[in-house]
């Protein structure tokens, strides 16, 4: 079952990561992601390119690198990544509104 946070973000941990370190603001995180519609038969609308699974290659451009708290991704993704452990897999449902793309950035030039 999905957990709903106070902001309205829903998440489910498909795989818990290992280690003692929990991602927090200021940490550099590296991740793969895919975005699917809710409705329209769950079709992908956007995703990072590259292989799924396999060994992590430090210079692989398919991975997104980001410093939590720096404001370069939508708020829902920021919140969803925070608290994850290395190797974790988390499914997010990000509702439209303040957790998505801000209305002040319609062309996604500042965020995402």
N, C-alpha and C positions, 0 to 999 in steps of 0.2 A: 504494500500500500504506500501511497505517496504521503509525505509529511507536508503540511502547509505552514509556512512561516507567517509572522505578523504582517509582512509586506504583501502577502498573496502569492509569493513564489511557492511552487510545489516541487519537491524533489524525492527521488528514491535512489538509494545506494544499491546498484546492481552488483557491485564488488567492493568490499572494504579494502582499503590499502593497508600497507604495512608500515612499520616504523613508528617512532615516537613523535616525529615532527608533524604538526598540523598546519596547513596553509593559513597564513594570516597576512593582513595588510603590510606591505613592504617586502614580502617574499616574491621571488621570481618563480613563476609557475610555467610549465610546459605542458601543452595539452593538444589533443585532437578533438574535433567537434563536428557534429552534423545537426542541421536544423530541419525539422519536419513540421508540416502543417497539422493542425488538429482539424479533422474533417478532410475533405478531398482525398480520402483514403490514405492519409498519412504520408503524402509524397514529400520527398526532400525538396526544400527550397534553397538551401545553401549548405555547403560543407567545405571543410578543409580538404585539399587534394592530397593524395598520396596513399601509400599502403596502409591497411588496417592491421594492427598487431605487429608481431615481429620485434626485432631488436631496435632499441632507440639509437638513432644515429644523431650525434650532436649537431651536425650541419644539415640535417634533413629539413628542407623548406616546408614540408607538409605540416610540421608541428608549429603551433602558435606559441609564442613566448610573450609573457606579459608580467608586469610587476603589479601585484594586487594593490589596489588603492590609488593607482595613477590615473584613473578616469578614462582609459582608452578603449574600454568595452562597455556594453550596455550594463546597467545596474543589476539586472537579473542574473547575468553571467558572473559578474563580480561577487554577488551574494552566494551564488551556487558553488563557486570554486572555493570560497573561504570555508575552512574547516575540513577540507578533504586531506587525506593522507596520500603519500606517494603510491602510485599504482592503482588508485581507486577508480571506479567507473560509476558515474552518477548521471541519472536521467533528470532533466529539468523541464518543468512546464512554466514558461515565462508568460504571464498574461500581458495583454496590450495595456499600455498606460505608462506609468512612471518607471517600471522595470524594463521597458523596451527602449526603442530608439526615441530620444527626446524630440518633441515637436519643433524645437529650435534648430534641429540638425536633420532636415528632410533628405539631404543628399548623402548622409552618413559620412561627412567629411571630418568631423571631430571625434565621433565614436564609431568604432567598428569599421 
